[in-house]
Structures are given as structure tokens and as C-alpha cells.
């Protein structure tokens, strides 16, 4: 009975902490929306992400299972997969369009400094970046889909996501290391694009779910 009471007490305290962090994340988001300048917006966004990450870590690291939360996070993961699919298509479109079209699209709203920097990027490198991002987004979406299909309903969603995060972090390190070694512009761009896509997916998994 003592062990049972301890588990109940621990679960209650963990849930209190999670709710505290989630409430502070919500308030920080409201402050961000009310902020009048970019510095203040950035400050509150940093706070929001920190509180959200703390709440998520507690959910993932403790033996904490709540059906509503499991369903909510699973739904968000399915939505994230759809977002990644769209990012893949966008990267593919940019890879096919080339630098000239990108410049034409950006010209009406981009500043002169940005446009000049884009013009200086070698075409082969830029194409590699977009191809790398598209490929990695496709692989990331496929990984998340397959993990959910194989494990959803039998394992906690936190465990599934922790495994995916670990694998994406490993892949990102490999892409980064190989990019530093290669001199071919397309290959370097491809690897750096793959690294960037991995980091984007990791940010979504770690901070936005």
C-alpha cells in the first residue's frame, strides 16, 4: 500500500508541475502577442518554448500517462507529418525552379542585402540544399508514420517520440560531419540541407508538441 501511495503522490506532483509549466507557457504566449517590439516578442517566445519544453520533458521522462494527453499528442504528430509533407513539396519546388525564379519571387518583399546574398550563392550549392531538405523531410515523415503504425496503441507516445528524436539527432550529426568533409558544391549543399531539415523536425518534436 505504501508503494501504491508513493506512486499516486508522485503522479499528482508530476501533473502539478506539468500544469504549472503549461500555464506559464500559455501566459508567455499571450505576452508575446501583446509585445510591441521584436526584442520583447523574442524574449517571451523564448520563455514560452522553455516552459513548453519543461512540461514535455516531464511527460516523456516520468512514468506519466494520461489518455487525453496521449490522444492530443498523437493527433499533433499526425498533423506534423502533414506539415513535413508540405515542407518537402516546397523544397522540391524550389529545387526545380532554380535560383532565378527564387529571386523573382523574393524581389517584391525581400531587402536588397538579402537578394544580394542569394545572388552570391552558387547554383549547384543551392540546388543541393533544396534537394537535401526535400529528401530528409520525406524520410522524416516516413519514419514518423512507420513508428506510429507499428507502435501506436501498444507503447506510450512519449517513448515513441523519444526514439524518433534520438534517431534524428544521430542523423543530424552524421549530415553535419559529412558536410564539413566534402568540397563538391552540390554534395555540400545536399548534406547541409539535410542537416537543416533534421533540425527543423527536431525543433517541432521537442518544442511544439
BALOBA-1460 file (C-alpha; in Angstrom, 3 decimals):
// residues 209
<rec num="1" residu="x" x="0.000" y="0.000" z="0.000"/>
<rec num="2" residu="x" x="2.873" y="2.360" z="0.830"/>
<rec num="3" residu="x" x="4.359" y="1.899" z="-2.656"/>
<rec num="4" residu="x" x="0.956" y="2.500" z="-4.207"/>
<rec num="5" residu="x" x="0.530" y="5.727" z="-2.227"/>
<rec num="6" residu="x" x="4.004" y="6.861" z="-3.210"/>
<rec num="7" residu="x" x="3.195" y="6.308" z="-6.884"/>
<rec num="8" residu="x" x="-0.066" y="8.229" z="-6.523"/>
<rec num="9" residu="x" x="1.719" y="11.084" z="-4.758"/>
<rec num="10" residu="x" x="4.467" y="11.192" z="-7.354"/>
<rec num="11" residu="x" x="1.937" y="11.173" z="-10.193"/>
<rec num="12" residu="x" x="-0.003" y="14.031" z="-8.603"/>
<rec num="13" residu="x" x="3.156" y="16.122" z="-8.083"/>
<rec num="14" residu="x" x="4.341" y="15.480" z="-11.638"/>
<rec num="15" residu="x" x="0.957" y="16.506" z="-13.014"/>
<rec num="16" residu="x" x="1.001" y="19.681" z="-10.880"/>
<rec num="17" residu="x" x="4.408" y="20.596" z="-12.309"/>
<rec num="18" residu="x" x="3.275" y="19.882" z="-15.863"/>
<rec num="19" residu="x" x="0.171" y="22.047" z="-15.447"/>
<rec num="20" residu="x" x="2.303" y="24.820" z="-13.906"/>
<rec num="21" residu="x" x="4.724" y="24.835" z="-16.850"/>
<rec num="22" residu="x" x="1.905" y="24.643" z="-19.396"/>
<rec num="23" residu="x" x="0.087" y="27.573" z="-17.779"/>
<rec num="24" residu="x" x="3.271" y="29.656" z="-17.829"/>
<rec num="25" residu="x" x="3.850" y="28.724" z="-21.474"/>
<rec num="26" residu="x" x="0.324" y="29.925" z="-22.267"/>
<rec num="27" residu="x" x="0.869" y="33.222" z="-20.416"/>
<rec num="28" residu="x" x="4.216" y="33.779" z="-22.145"/>
<rec num="29" residu="x" x="2.470" y="33.255" z="-25.493"/>
<rec num="30" residu="x" x="-0.097" y="35.913" z="-24.555"/>
<rec num="31" residu="x" x="2.667" y="38.350" z="-23.535"/>
<rec num="32" residu="x" x="4.395" y="37.709" z="-26.868"/>
<rec num="33" residu="x" x="1.213" y="38.568" z="-28.776"/>
<rec num="34" residu="x" x="0.864" y="41.799" z="-26.787"/>
<rec num="35" residu="x" x="4.539" y="42.815" z="-27.144"/>
<rec num="36" residu="x" x="5.262" y="45.970" z="-29.114"/>
<rec num="37" residu="x" x="8.779" y="45.308" z="-30.409"/>
<rec num="38" residu="x" x="10.779" y="42.383" z="-31.801"/>
<rec num="39" residu="x" x="13.121" y="42.161" z="-28.786"/>
<rec num="40" residu="x" x="10.222" y="41.778" z="-26.358"/>
<rec num="41" residu="x" x="8.475" y="39.301" z="-28.670"/>
<rec num="42" residu="x" x="11.682" y="37.249" z="-28.832"/>
<rec num="43" residu="x" x="12.030" y="37.318" z="-25.038"/>
<rec num="44" residu="x" x="8.513" y="35.984" z="-24.462"/>
<rec num="45" residu="x" x="8.812" y="33.415" z="-27.245"/>
<rec num="46" residu="x" x="11.971" y="32.102" z="-25.580"/>
<rec num="47" residu="x" x="10.090" y="31.847" z="-22.284"/>
<rec num="48" residu="x" x="7.170" y="30.080" z="-23.954"/>
<rec num="49" residu="x" x="9.425" y="27.494" z="-25.577"/>
<rec num="50" residu="x" x="11.357" y="26.903" z="-22.335"/>
<rec num="51" residu="x" x="8.187" y="26.259" z="-20.315"/>
<rec num="52" residu="x" x="6.766" y="24.071" z="-23.068"/>
<rec num="53" residu="x" x="9.975" y="22.028" z="-23.260"/>
<rec num="54" residu="x" x="9.979" y="21.565" z="-19.467"/>
<rec num="55" residu="x" x="6.391" y="20.293" z="-19.491"/>
<rec num="56" residu="x" x="7.123" y="17.946" z="-22.353"/>
<rec num="57" residu="x" x="10.260" y="16.565" z="-20.693"/>
<rec num="58" residu="x" x="8.299" y="15.703" z="-17.566"/>
<rec num="59" residu="x" x="5.678" y="13.895" z="-19.628"/>
<rec num="60" residu="x" x="8.290" y="11.947" z="-21.576"/>
<rec num="61" residu="x" x="10.727" y="11.141" z="-18.763"/>
<rec num="62" residu="x" x="8.329" y="10.153" z="-15.973"/>
<rec num="63" residu="x" x="6.020" y="7.195" z="-15.995"/>
<rec num="64" residu="x" x="3.127" y="9.544" z="-16.619"/>
<rec num="65" residu="x" x="0.252" y="8.501" z="-18.832"/>
<rec num="66" residu="x" x="-2.949" y="10.381" z="-19.352"/>
<rec num="67" residu="x" x="-5.264" y="9.231" z="-22.115"/>
<rec num="68" residu="x" x="-6.300" y="12.754" z="-23.104"/>
<rec num="69" residu="x" x="-2.679" y="13.853" z="-23.412"/>
<rec num="70" residu="x" x="-1.718" y="10.735" z="-25.362"/>
<rec num="71" residu="x" x="-4.542" y="11.344" z="-27.825"/>
<rec num="72" residu="x" x="-3.749" y="15.052" z="-28.120"/>
<rec num="73" residu="x" x="-0.037" y="14.495" z="-28.801"/>
<rec num="74" residu="x" x="-0.719" y="11.652" z="-31.244"/>
<rec num="75" residu="x" x="-3.065" y="13.948" z="-33.145"/>
<rec num="76" residu="x" x="-0.370" y="16.651" z="-33.217"/>
<rec num="77" residu="x" x="2.187" y="14.169" z="-34.555"/>
<rec num="78" residu="x" x="-0.156" y="13.218" z="-37.401"/>
<rec num="79" residu="x" x="-0.584" y="16.937" z="-38.138"/>
<rec num="80" residu="x" x="3.197" y="17.437" z="-38.004"/>
<rec num="81" residu="x" x="3.627" y="14.687" z="-40.597"/>
<rec num="82" residu="x" x="1.297" y="16.613" z="-42.906"/>
<rec num="83" residu="x" x="3.325" y="19.790" z="-42.301"/>
<rec num="84" residu="x" x="6.563" y="17.939" z="-43.116"/>
<rec num="85" residu="x" x="4.970" y="16.637" z="-46.324"/>
<rec num="86" residu="x" x="4.220" y="20.242" z="-47.344"/>
<rec num="87" residu="x" x="7.760" y="21.346" z="-46.479"/>
<rec num="88" residu="x" x="9.115" y="18.521" z="-48.641"/>
<rec num="89" residu="x" x="6.981" y="19.643" z="-51.591"/>
<rec num="90" residu="x" x="8.032" y="23.266" z="-51.107"/>
<rec num="91" residu="x" x="11.720" y="22.303" z="-51.095"/>
<rec num="92" residu="x" x="11.225" y="20.177" z="-54.219"/>
<rec num="93" residu="x" x="9.510" y="23.070" z="-55.980"/>
<rec num="94" residu="x" x="12.403" y="25.383" z="-55.095"/>
<rec num="95" residu="x" x="14.946" y="22.810" z="-56.281"/>
<rec num="96" residu="x" x="13.150" y="22.544" z="-59.631"/>
<rec num="97" residu="x" x="12.640" y="26.299" z="-60.006"/>
<rec num="98" residu="x" x="16.269" y="27.283" z="-59.527"/>
<rec num="99" residu="x" x="17.823" y="30.470" z="-58.166"/>
<rec num="100" residu="x" x="16.483" y="32.831" z="-60.842"/>
<rec num="101" residu="x" x="12.854" y="32.040" z="-60.020"/>
<rec num="102" residu="x" x="13.525" y="32.242" z="-56.283"/>
<rec num="103" residu="x" x="14.949" y="35.736" z="-56.766"/>
<rec num="104" residu="x" x="11.928" y="36.815" z="-58.820"/>
<rec num="105" residu="x" x="9.559" y="35.529" z="-56.140"/>
<rec num="106" residu="x" x="11.510" y="37.163" z="-53.300"/>
<rec num="107" residu="x" x="12.162" y="40.501" z="-55.013"/>
<rec num="108" residu="x" x="8.887" y="42.298" z="-54.137"/>
<rec num="109" residu="x" x="9.237" y="41.758" z="-50.373"/>
<rec num="110" residu="x" x="12.912" y="40.968" z="-49.676"/>
<rec num="111" residu="x" x="15.540" y="43.555" z="-48.844"/>
<rec num="112" residu="x" x="18.454" y="44.400" z="-51.134"/>
<rec num="113" residu="x" x="21.016" y="42.826" z="-48.791"/>
<rec num="114" residu="x" x="19.147" y="39.500" z="-48.744"/>
<rec num="115" residu="x" x="18.769" y="39.460" z="-52.529"/>
<rec num="116" residu="x" x="22.466" y="40.191" z="-52.998"/>
<rec num="117" residu="x" x="23.415" y="37.334" z="-50.671"/>
<rec num="118" residu="x" x="21.169" y="34.944" z="-52.605"/>
<rec num="119" residu="x" x="22.775" y="36.017" z="-55.897"/>
<rec num="120" residu="x" x="26.188" y="35.136" z="-54.455"/>
<rec num="121" residu="x" x="25.165" y="31.548" z="-53.625"/>
<rec num="122" residu="x" x="26.397" y="29.072" z="-56.271"/>
<rec num="123" residu="x" x="23.520" y="27.460" z="-58.205"/>
<rec num="124" residu="x" x="24.799" y="23.911" z="-57.585"/>
<rec num="125" residu="x" x="25.025" y="24.523" z="-53.839"/>
<rec num="126" residu="x" x="21.521" y="25.973" z="-53.645"/>
<rec num="127" residu="x" x="20.059" y="23.099" z="-55.631"/>
<rec num="128" residu="x" x="21.834" y="20.666" z="-53.302"/>
<rec num="129" residu="x" x="20.389" y="22.400" z="-50.229"/>
<rec num="130" residu="x" x="16.830" y="22.156" z="-51.551"/>
<rec num="131" residu="x" x="17.251" y="18.541" z="-52.681"/>
<rec num="132" residu="x" x="18.747" y="17.613" z="-49.307"/>
<rec num="133" residu="x" x="15.918" y="19.275" z="-47.413"/>
<rec num="134" residu="x" x="13.255" y="17.623" z="-49.588"/>
<rec num="135" residu="x" x="14.820" y="14.174" z="-49.208"/>
<rec num="136" residu="x" x="15.241" y="14.467" z="-45.450"/>
<rec num="137" residu="x" x="11.711" y="15.767" z="-44.941"/>
<rec num="138" residu="x" x="10.429" y="12.769" z="-46.919"/>
<rec num="139" residu="x" x="12.478" y="10.351" z="-44.796"/>
<rec num="140" residu="x" x="11.424" y="12.055" z="-41.545"/>
<rec num="141" residu="x" x="7.728" y="11.854" z="-42.420"/>
<rec num="142" residu="x" x="8.121" y="8.198" z="-43.417"/>
<rec num="143" residu="x" x="9.942" y="7.449" z="-40.142"/>
<rec num="144" residu="x" x="7.226" y="9.052" z="-38.015"/>
<rec num="145" residu="x" x="4.471" y="7.293" z="-39.967"/>
<rec num="146" residu="x" x="6.092" y="3.868" z="-39.669"/>
<rec num="147" residu="x" x="6.814" y="4.263" z="-35.944"/>
<rec num="148" residu="x" x="3.233" y="5.292" z="-35.224"/>
<rec num="149" residu="x" x="1.780" y="2.488" z="-37.336"/>
<rec num="150" residu="x" x="3.978" y="-0.125" z="-35.648"/>
<rec num="151" residu="x" x="3.765" y="1.080" z="-32.040"/>
<rec num="152" residu="x" x="0.709" y="3.309" z="-31.538"/>
<rec num="153" residu="x" x="-1.703" y="1.823" z="-29.021"/>
<rec num="154" residu="x" x="0.851" y="-0.540" z="-27.502"/>
<rec num="155" residu="x" x="3.501" y="1.956" z="-26.322"/>
<rec num="156" residu="x" x="3.390" y="5.418" z="-24.796"/>
<rec num="157" residu="x" x="3.615" y="8.188" z="-27.366"/>
<rec num="158" residu="x" x="6.418" y="9.783" z="-25.319"/>
<rec num="159" residu="x" x="8.583" y="6.678" z="-25.755"/>
<rec num="160" residu="x" x="7.916" y="6.595" z="-29.495"/>
<rec num="161" residu="x" x="8.845" y="10.263" z="-29.883"/>
<rec num="162" residu="x" x="11.955" y="9.940" z="-27.708"/>
<rec num="163" residu="x" x="13.214" y="7.176" z="-30.004"/>
<rec num="164" residu="x" x="12.488" y="9.290" z="-33.093"/>
<rec num="165" residu="x" x="14.258" y="12.318" z="-31.587"/>
<rec num="166" residu="x" x="17.299" y="10.176" z="-30.786"/>
<rec num="167" residu="x" x="17.449" y="8.868" z="-34.365"/>
<rec num="168" residu="x" x="17.007" y="12.325" z="-35.914"/>
<rec num="169" residu="x" x="19.737" y="13.761" z="-33.654"/>
<rec num="170" residu="x" x="22.070" y="10.957" z="-34.745"/>
<rec num="171" residu="x" x="21.288" y="11.604" z="-38.420"/>
<rec num="172" residu="x" x="21.834" y="15.350" z="-37.993"/>
<rec num="173" residu="x" x="25.324" y="14.755" z="-36.572"/>
<rec num="174" residu="x" x="26.184" y="12.482" z="-39.499"/>
<rec num="175" residu="x" x="24.978" y="15.058" z="-42.050"/>
<rec num="176" residu="x" x="26.885" y="17.849" z="-40.296"/>
<rec num="177" residu="x" x="30.106" y="15.830" z="-40.081"/>
<rec num="178" residu="x" x="29.997" y="14.717" z="-43.716"/>
<rec num="179" residu="x" x="29.198" y="18.255" z="-44.912"/>
<rec num="180" residu="x" x="32.406" y="19.516" z="-43.312"/>
<rec num="181" residu="x" x="34.454" y="16.934" z="-45.218"/>
<rec num="182" residu="x" x="33.117" y="17.386" z="-48.741"/>
<rec num="183" residu="x" x="34.172" y="20.088" z="-51.200"/>
<rec num="184" residu="x" x="31.724" y="19.333" z="-54.015"/>
<rec num="185" residu="x" x="29.191" y="22.178" z="-54.014"/>
<rec num="186" residu="x" x="26.091" y="20.092" z="-54.722"/>
<rec num="187" residu="x" x="27.056" y="17.410" z="-52.166"/>
<rec num="188" residu="x" x="27.884" y="20.022" z="-49.527"/>
<rec num="189" residu="x" x="24.573" y="21.757" z="-50.152"/>
<rec num="190" residu="x" x="22.688" y="18.454" z="-50.028"/>
<rec num="191" residu="x" x="24.224" y="17.491" z="-46.676"/>
<rec num="192" residu="x" x="23.744" y="20.940" z="-45.157"/>
<rec num="193" residu="x" x="20.149" y="20.977" z="-46.396"/>
<rec num="194" residu="x" x="19.618" y="17.560" z="-44.818"/>
<rec num="195" residu="x" x="21.089" y="18.828" z="-41.552"/>
<rec num="196" residu="x" x="18.842" y="21.912" z="-41.618"/>
<rec num="197" residu="x" x="15.741" y="19.786" z="-42.274"/>
<rec num="198" residu="x" x="16.641" y="17.471" z="-39.378"/>
<rec num="199" residu="x" x="16.995" y="20.460" z="-37.067"/>
<rec num="200" residu="x" x="13.616" y="21.814" z="-38.173"/>
<rec num="201" residu="x" x="11.912" y="18.482" z="-37.473"/>
<rec num="202" residu="x" x="13.683" y="18.194" z="-34.104"/>
<rec num="203" residu="x" x="12.539" y="21.682" z="-33.102"/>
<rec num="204" residu="x" x="8.958" y="20.754" z="-33.916"/>
<rec num="205" residu="x" x="9.190" y="17.494" z="-31.953"/>
<rec num="206" residu="x" x="10.962" y="18.977" z="-28.934"/>
<rec num="207" residu="x" x="9.261" y="22.320" z="-28.563"/>
<rec num="208" residu="x" x="5.984" y="22.456" z="-30.427"/>
<rec num="209" residu="x" x="4.204" y="19.206" z="-29.497"/>
